[in-house]
């Protein structure tokens, strides 16, 4: 199997210092916004109320119940509420809950820097971290009592761990589990450990945002393909099954307690959340199929549900609303193509900008920062396409690093097509866009510096 060289620059002792300084700048900005503006700001009427109240319930020993009625609650995944619960024992927990998401955002700067380093070397890592530190579409989420800061951190960690796993697969011949006496047992254990970490982090991502459950099978497929293309024919099929199964099993065990908990407490089948019904109902109605909000999500459609009742069991309500949405989609099949185009346009900031900004403002984001994020997205998205071409050429003939980075993009695309387009939906692919854009910027800088600088791109090294 031919190993892929994905770190083109020599390692430098200056990288930790550079990353620390960039993280410090990003941290000062986030903590400053929190301290001077958001610390005493009350929560608005949005998902933040749910996360905050559920975190307080957990502290009181009330395990995932609805916040307004005494019924089982799984409107969102549990990870964000669990993290917030750690600081929710104080009398006024909202400011401290905001601090938790700020800390997640600061950690994301570090992880994106490390991911960029693994993909393209020190300079790519530092540029990626610098973008993450100032990018409004990241820092606007930090300080909100919502899931985006947590989920983006989990996606970044999962990509980093999966890259490490695939590097192990490329660099070593992985022997079947059980070959303890073999000289290759240690590499096999290292790859298995990397597979466990990747699976656990992918599972945690799914517990932050349910659509990120798509990350696990994507990583499993990538690992299987890499193993199928190398190694002795007699063990190829065994090896191609073992590590992907370790990834899948680790992810499954991570989400299993939550899934089993849901299976036994709801009337209808619930795996990760009961939010699919509400989301679909707001995505498949007149307000989101026509007019200025086409391709988006409408709260008015949910409020207009004629059979809505606070006393309705959440899983029953979700199933009923899901059926309503499916019936609406069947009756408006001819409108689906234009709606899907509008959804994709919204996610890519190519359509419905006024309503997207209004939605951001309704979720406590700054109007000016939302517009700045849109402009910066346009620049980064174009650069990311160029970065994808650079990465593909650099890692040819095997291009798994690019395919790995595209896994969150695939998840966002599927979610957008099925549900709606928006900034919150897109947040999961922001780490990919940042790293690929950083790769493009560094490649452009190297090209301007001349052949000697460009030649550095052939010097491989292993990132931590």
N, C-alpha and C positions, 0 to 999 in steps of 0.2 A: 504494500500500500504506500503510495507516495504521500509523504507528509506535506501539509500546507504550511508555508511560511507566512504568517500573518502579522508578525511584528517586524517591520522593515528597518527600524532604527535601532542603533545600539542603545543599551540602557545607560542611564545617566544618574549619578547620585543626586542631581539637582531636581529630579522628578518629585520626590516626597516633599521637598521644601516648596516647590512651585505649586503642587496640589494643595498643600496646607495654606499657602497665602491666598490662592484663589478661593478656597473654601471659606477662609476667614472673611473675605470680601462679601461673598454670598451670604454668609451667616450674619454679618453686621447689617446688611440691608434687610434681611428677613426679620431679624430680631428688632430692628429699628421700626419697621412697619408695625410689628406686633405691639411694641411698647408704646409708641406714640399715637397709634390710630385704632388698632383693633382690640386692645386689651380689655377695655370696658364696653365694647360694642355689643349690644344684644344680638341674639341670633334672629335671622329673618325666617319667614315662613317657607322653609324648604327642607331638604333632607337633613340639614344640620340638626334640626330639632330632634329627629329620630335618633341619630347617632349619639347625641349628647344625653338624651333621656335614657336611652338603653344602657349607656355606660354607667349612669347613676343607678339604674336598676340592678346592674350586675354587682355593684358595690353593696347594695342592700340585700343581696342574695336572691334577687328575682331573675331567673335565668331566661332571658330572651322572650319577653312577653311584649305584646303591643303596648304602646305608650299611652293610649287614650282609653282602651278597653282591656278587660282582663281576659285576653286570649293569647294563644301562642303567637310569637312574632318572629318572622324571618323575612322582613321586607328587604333587607340587605344582608350581605355576607357578614360574618361575625368578627372578622379580624380587626376592623377599625374600632368597633365598639370595645373590644377586649383591650386594645392598646390604650384607648381613652379612659378605660375604667381604672387604670393604674394611678390616675391623678384626680379621679372624680369623687373622692371621699371628703374633699373640703367643702365648705359651705357654699362657695361660689366657684364651681368647677370650670365654667366655660373658658375663662382666660387660660387656665392650665391645660385644658383640652386643646386650645389653639396652639399652645406651646408644643404639644406632642406632634402635631402635624408640621409645625415649623421645623422641629428637629428631624422629622422624616425627610423634609425637603433639603435640609443641610446635608444629611447623609446621602441623599441622591446625587448631590454634586460630586461627592467622593467616589461613589460607585460608578457613575457615568465616566469620570476620569479614568478609573481603573479599567473599565470596559473599553474605552477608547485606546488605552495603552495596549491592551491585549490585541485589539484589532489592528492598530496601526503604529504603535510605538509611543515614545515619550511625548513628542510634540503633539501628536493627535490626541493623546490623553489629556494633555494640558489645555489644548484648544477646546476639546469637548467639555471639560470641566468649566472653562471660562464661559462658554455659551450657556451651560446649565445654570451658572451662577447668576446671569443677568437676564435670562430668557423669561419674559413675562408669562408665557403659557405654563411655566413651572412655578415661579415664585408667587403668582396670583393664587394658586391653590393652597400654598402654605399659610397657615393661620385660619383656614376655613375648617370647620368641624365636619369634614366630609372625607370621602374615601380616596380622592385622587392622589394626594401626597403619599398615602400608604401604598396604593396600587402601583404608582410609577416607581417607587422604591423597590417593590417586590419584582416588577418586570425587569428593572435594571439588574438586580441581583440574580434573577433567574437566567438572564442572558449571559451574565458573567460566568455563572456556574456551568451553564451548558457549553459555553466556549471552552472552558477548561476541560470538560468531559470530552468534547470532540477532539481537542488537542491530544488528550491521553489516547484516544482511539487511534489517531493518526500516527502518533509517535511510537507506540508500542504494540506488540502483538499480544492481544488479550487472550489468555487461556481460559478455558471453561472453569467456572466456579467448582471448587473441589480439588483442583490440582495443587494442593497445598505443598506437596513435596517438590514441585517443579521449580526450576530456576526462574520461571516467569510468574510465580505466585504473587510476588510483591507488586509487579506492574498490574496484575489482574486485580489485586485488592485496591490499588490506587484508583484504577478506573471504576471499580465498583463503588468506592467511597465517593468519587466525583459524581457518579450516577445518582447516588442517594441524595447528595446535596442538591443537585439540579432538580430532582423530583420533588423534594420537600419545598424548595423555593417556588417551583411552579404551582404546587398545591396551595401554598400560602397566597400566591397571586390570585388564585381562583376564589379564595376565601375573602379577598378584598373586593374584587369585582368578578361576578360570576362568569362573564363572557371570557375571562382569561383562563377558564378551564380548557380552552382550545390550545393553550401553550404546551400542555403535557403531550398530547398525541403528536404535535408538530415536532417536538424535540425527539420523541421516540422514533419517528419516521426518519429524521435526519441521521440519528445514530445507527439505525438499522441499515440504511443505504450505505453509509461509510463502511460498515463492517462487511456487508455483502460484496463490496468491491475489492476487498483485500483479504489476505490470509490464505492458508492452505485450504484446498477445496473440501477436505474431509471435515474440517471444523468450522467452515465458514457459516453454515446455517445455524449451528449451535451458538456461535458467538454473536451472530446477528440477532438472535432472540434474547440472549441473556441480559445484556446491558439495557436494551430498551425496556425489558420487563422490570428490571430494577428501577429504572426511572418511573415507569408507570405505577409500580407497586408502592414506591415511596410517596408519590403524589397521592395515590388512592388512600394510603394510610393517614396522610396528613388531613385530607378532607373527610375521611370516614366518620370520625366522631360527630361532626356536624351533620352529615347526611343521615346517619342512623338516628340521631336525635330528632331530626325533622320527620323521618319516616314513621316514628312511633307516636308523634304528638299531633299530627294534622289529620283531618278527615280524608283529604285527597293526597295523592302522592306529591311530595315536595322533596327536592334534592338540595339545591343550594339556596334558593330564595323563592318567595311568593310574589316577587316583583314583576314577573314576566307578564302577568295579566294586565296590570296597570300600565306597564310600558307599551304593550301592544295596543291596548285600547286607545291610548293617547297618540299612537302612531298611525292608526287605521281608522280615520274618521274624516268628516268633511273639512274640518279646520286644518288638517295636516295633508290633505290630498288636493287642496286648491287654495288659492289666495296667497297672501304674502308669507304664510307659514308653511307652505308646501315643502314636504321633506323633513319637517321638524316634528316636535312633540307638543301636544296641546293639553294643558291641564283642564281646559274647559270641557274637553271631550270626556274626561274622567269624571268631572263634577256633574256632567249631564247624564251620567249613567242612571237610567230610570229605576233600576232595582237596587241601587246602592243602599247599604244599611250598615251602620257602625257595628251592629250586633252580628253581622254575617261572618261566619268563620273564614279566616283569611285565605286558606287554601281553596275553599269553595268559591269565594269571591274571585280569586285569581283564575280558576278554571272557567268560571262563567264569563269573565271579561275576555279571557283568551278566545273563547268560542265566539263572542261578539265580534272581536277583531278579525277572526278568520272568516266569519260570514261576510263582514264588510269587504274584506279583500276579494272574496269570490265574486261579490256583486260589482266590484270595480276593477276587474282584472285588466281591462283596457287602459286604465290610468296608471297601473303599476310601473311601466317603463319610465314615464316622465317623473314619477315620484321617486323612484330609485336614483335617477340621474340627479334630481334635486337633493336627495339625501347625501350622495357622494359629494356634490358641489358644496354643501354645507360643511361637511367634515373637512374638506380641503380648503375652506375659506374662499370659495369661488362663487358663492351664491348666498343670498339671505343674510348679508353681513349685519344689517341693522337689527334684525331679530336675534341674531347670535349675540351681539353686544348687549342687547336688552336682557337676554337670558343670563349673561354673565353678571350684569349689574344686579339682577334679582337674586343672585347667589353670592353677593357681597364682593364681587370683583370690581375693580376700579374701571370706569368707562375709558379713561385715557390709556390705561394699561392694556385693556382688551383690544383697543385699536392698535396700540403698539405691538401687541402680540400677533395680530393679524399681519401687519407689515413684515415683522421679523419672520413669521412663518413662511411668507412668500419667498423671502430670500433663502431661508434654510431648506425649504422643500426643493427648490431648484438646485441648490448646492448638493443636497442629498442624492439627487438623481446622478449628478456628476460623480459624487463619491461612490455610488454603487458601481458605476462603470470602472472607476479606478480600482476598487476592491476586487471586482471580478477579474480584471486583467492581472492584478498582482497575485492572485491566488490560483490562476488558471494552471492546469486544466481542472482542478477540483475547486468548486466555488461554494463550499458549505458555509464559510463565514458570512457571505452575503445572504444565503438562504436562512441562516439562523437569525440574522438581524431583521429579515422580512417576516418572521413568524408573528410578531405583534402587529405588523401591518396587515397580515392576512386576517388576524383576529378582529381588528378594527373594521376592516372592509366587510367581513361577514356580518358583524354586528350592525354596521351602518345600513347595509342592504336589507336586513331583516327588520330592523327597528327604525332608527332615525339617524340623522346627521347632526353633529354638534361637537363643541369643544371638549365636553366631558367624555364623550365616546372616543375622541381622537387621542386623549391624553396617554393612553397605553402605548402608542407608537412614537411618542415624542423622544424617548431615549434613542431609538433607531435613527430618527431624522437628525438628531444632534450629532451622533457619532459619525454618520455618513457625511454630514456637512463638514465636520471637522476634518475628516479625511480629504475632502475636496479642497478645503482651504490650505491645508498643509501641502498637498500635491501641487497646488498652484504656486505657493511660495517657493517650493523646491524647484519648480520649473523656472521661475524667475531668477533664482540664484544660480542656475546653470547646470551643466551636466554633472559636475562633481557632487552637488547636493542631491540631484536626482539619483545618482548612483548609490547614495546611502540607502535607498529603498530596497537594496538587494542584500543588506546585511541582516541576517536573522538573529533573533535572540528570544529567549523564553521569558515571558512576563510572569509575575507572581500570580 
